Amino acid sequence: DSLGYCLVEPRKAKEKILQTLSYMYPDGRCPRQYNPYDNTLDARDFSDSPIWAADAVSSYMKETGDFDFFYEKTGFFGSEEQTSVEDHLFRALDYLYHSRGKNGLVLIRDGDWADGLGGINKFGEDATSVWLTIAVFYAQNVLKEIYGYLKDREKEALMAERSEEYREIVNKVGWNGKWFTYGFFEDGEPIGSP
């Protein structure tokens, strides 16, 4: 939602991005949604939740030129720890990088952006999502661009390396010869493919 604010009220976007990041868990997981009025959250682990932050932060910084925002500090849900916006974004994508199934794709966990597939992990925790892996690839490239602009060559190279790994996996596992499969149940049965 902060992307919309960026065009008309960038200060509000900054405030909302910081608030949203403060509801992240220290391990990089992000809740499905939160209620700032009573400090409650929907803790279901929808694996797409972490991917949207990189795009929102990038859009805000490009719109305003406020690149110091990348290093501004905010907290985590249920923790006293405070780290930079950059660290929050890195932890979110690192969490997903280390949350992959045996086929190399990102685990769908409780769901991804396609709500109709939420819960396929009930049939086995190793259910994976091609769509989500492509979305993480995109988010990592957004973060790589920021690192490049700010001259953090080490993390820029790490994002490029991981993105290349995802690209190879998606094309090997997700492409069925005519189109991309959406995801896979734990036993390997495809979703959105013959």
Buried (B, 14 or more C-beta within 10 A) or exposed (E): EBBEBBEEEBEEBBEBBBEBBBBBBBEBBBBBBBEEEEEEBEBBBBBBBBBBBBBBBBBBBBBBEBEEBBEBEBBBBEEEEEBBBBBBBBBBBBBBBEBBBEBBBBBBBBBBBBEEBBBBBEEBEBBBBBBBBBBBBBBBBBBBBBBBBBEBEEBBEBBBEBBEBBBEBBEEBBEEEEEBBBBBBBEEEBBBBE
